[in-house]
Amino acid sequence: MSTKANKRQNIRYRIRKKISGTAQKPRLSVFRSNADIYVQLIDDTNGTTLASASSRDKDIKAQKGTKSELSKLVGGAIATKATALGLTTCVFDRGGYLYHGRIKSLAEGAREGGLQF
């Protein structure tokens, strides 16, 4: 049985075969739930999360706007945390989601914040 979740999982495996994050160039991993969006900078060589941000953070949750607008704010937040750690580049992992809508606006917000991928 191939459900929507199974198809997304297979896409995730296909993406993860190709990309991996290091301490200098971490993987920017995205998870999208129905209500919120979460993003992490992951160092796959050590298996650690370097920084994270989500639409549930207090400063972002206080903002009013559509889910896409909040996603852009989350992208900006992860970019500022990355620059505080001295990171300028990363590898974008869309997590099996289409590069469209909330995922696209998150990526644009991160790019505007100074991250390159």
Beta strands, then each sheet from edge to edge (+ up, - down):
strand 1: 27-32
strand 2: 37-43
strand 3: 48-54
strand 4: 91-93
sheet 1: 3+ 2- 1+ 4+
end
